[in-house]
Amino acid sequence: MGFAARAALLCALLLPLLGASSQQAPLQTVLDRMRAASGLPDRAHIASAAQYRDDTILITRHEDTDGLRELSEHCNEAICLGMYFDGERFYAVNMNGTALPSSHIDYYSRGLRTITSDAFLEPAFARDGGHIEDRGLVTVDSKSYRRLAVAARDAIPMEVDVDRQTWLVARTRDANEDAEFRFGDYRRVGSYMLPFAIDRNGQAFERYKTRSVATVPFEPPKGLVPVWNGSAPMALDSSIVAPIGTCTIAGIAVRCLIDTGNSGIAMSLDLAEQLHAPIVGAFRVNGLGEYATEVVTAGPLRVGSATFGQAKYVVLHDIHAYGYDLVLGADVLANTSLTLDNDAHTATFENPSGDASPNGIALDFENFLPVVAVKLGSLSTHLAVDTGDQSTINLSYEYYRQHADLFKATRSQGVEGVGGTSVELLGVIPVAQIGGFDVTSPSIGSTQILRGASHGHIGAGLLAHFRMVLDYSRRRLSLFARRGDNAVRKSP
């Protein structure tokens, strides 16, 4: 047999083998196999738990997922803090379950959750604007995978490597290759196959201790939901610029500060002892200083026409000396609409209902504090709205150092706050612009130690020029100039 004949015979023998090894299943077949292998866990409420140590403290992480939604809480015994992702935005979640959102869509997390939940395998994925592209076979660490490019609507595109033996997701990374996640130790949980080990960029990221299919529906965090009885206003002390009035807790009338700069609710040590409030955990307070303190439970709390049930309160050791025993922060404000009327010296809490109003200033939230856009002279910035700060405008010292030409410090004063003292440099600027108003010649300062949000705070001194309506649920702050206030005019 000649060379040509032998070559032809060899090709004839090899072609069937080559065809069998190089032939790839169509994309639709791959997706069908993946659906059958995973069981589509995005359709279930999956409850998971993991544990890790923070120094000497054992922390339990509870994770609840349902489709793209995810609630992750880190718990030290009864005190849990966490984050909630609603499929588009992240919400910070405090120990009472109060959740306040970022105003921005998190495109990366939406893309990652699309993969980790297996939501991209749903038949409806394409109808919802999603797209899957077949990238063929790839070899990683000497193993062959089927690679898919997955692009969900309003999400960062992701690459997905599929194990061709199990048809489960083995790896994913974003298109910019900022992070790579690997999934392993798959186990059957009910009708689903779920990974118990996840690595990020080669390091252990998650090691689940338990995973199960929950028998109750997934519930987003709601915080403290009040019971309403009319809309009676609460009288405020007209001699103090900060909003301080009287409320009741466990039937006892006490002075309370409405403080948008507080991430939850708190009570004085004196009040906690008077109530014999049971201690349920520990917390580290950060203000002008910091210290470790207790968390207690107490209730009910009545504020104006709103009544809140039992809740967790951080104990503040030093606030009784400032003339109040309760601090009403994000836990009270998250599910109410608050009107502070500086003409009538009243605070009215109402049930936020109806459609969101397009009027007012858009709010964002940073560490549970509401943040708004303002203009200081010619400088545009963002400041936290802090009714508990008696200052007018109070900048962080670092921000003031970066913009030292904003105002000339003409004097200084000592300031006191939770956990410590500091020094505030004071001056005046020609104008501050907020919500379509110009406030002329407001005082401005910079505190050397100022923890909070953004670049500083708008305090009660500036807000005293207005009647204000603060609506966390609609993320809106509406301002109305006080009658006869010559320092306020409409912005040109």
KAPE-V376469 format. One line per field, one symbol per residue. ss: DSSP state (~ for helix, > for strand, _ for the rest). phi: phi as a letter, one per 20 degrees, with the letter a starting at -180 (. if undefined). psi: psi as a letter, one per 40 degrees, with the letter a starting at -180 (. if undefined). Layout:
BEGIN
ss->???
phi->???
psi->???
END
This chain:
BEGIN
ss->__~~~~~~~~~~~~~~~~~~~~____~~~~~~~~~~~~__~~~_>>>>>>>>>>__>>>>>>>>>>__>>>>>>>>__>>>>>>>____>>>>_____>>>_____~~~~~~~~~~__~~~_________>>>>>>>>>>__>>>>>>>>>______>>>>>>_____>>>>>>_____>>>>>>>>>>__>>>>>>>>>__>>>>>>>>>>>_____________>>_____>>>_______>>>>>>__>>>>>>>______>>>>~~~~~~~___>>>>>>>>___>>>>>>>>>__>>>__>>>__>>>>>>___~~~___>>>_~~~~___>>>>>____>>>>>__________>>_>>>__>>>>>>>>__>>>>>>>_______>>>>~~~~~~________>>>>>>>__>>>>>>>>>__>>>>__>>>>__>>>>>______>_>>>_~~~~__>>>>>>____>>>>>>______>>>__
phi->.ffffffffffffegfffffeefdfggffffffffffenlffeceddcbbcbddldeeddddcccbmffbdccdddledccaccdeoccecfcefemfccefedfefffffffgefemffefgegffenebcdedmecdclmcecedcddceflbffcecddffeemdfdbbbffelfbcdddblfcecmecdcfdccdclndgdbcfebbbefedffdffdmeeeddbmbffdfdffecfffccdccclndfbfcdecfedebbbcffffgffelffecrcbdeccfcbaebddcdaqfddcledcdegbecfedfdegfenbccdddgfeefdcdddddeeelccdecffbnffefenefddcclmefcceccdmdeebccfecfeeffeccefffffffcfefbefdbcbfcdbgnrcbcdecbcdfbcdblndddelffbbbefccercleqceeffffffcecddcffelccddcfffmefedbfff
psi->hidddddddddddddddddddehiiiddddddddddddegeeeihhhiiiiihhbehhhhhhhhihbeihhhhhhgbehhiaihheediihhhaeeehhhiiehhgddddddddddefdeehdedddeeihhhheahihhfeihihhihhhihfihiihhhhhedefihdiiiidefdihhhhafhihhbeihihehhihfeihdhghdihihieiihhiheahhihigafhihhiheehdighahiihfehhihihhgeehebiiiiddddddefhhheaiihhhbdaiiiaihiiiiihhhbehhiaiihhhhheeddeeeieihhbdddddfihhhhhedefihhhihhiaihheiahhiihhfehhhihihhbehhahiihgeeheichhiiddddddfeedihheiiiiiiaheaiahhhiaiidihhhfeihhifiiiihhdhhibiaeaihaddddeeihihhgddefihhihiiheheehihi.
END
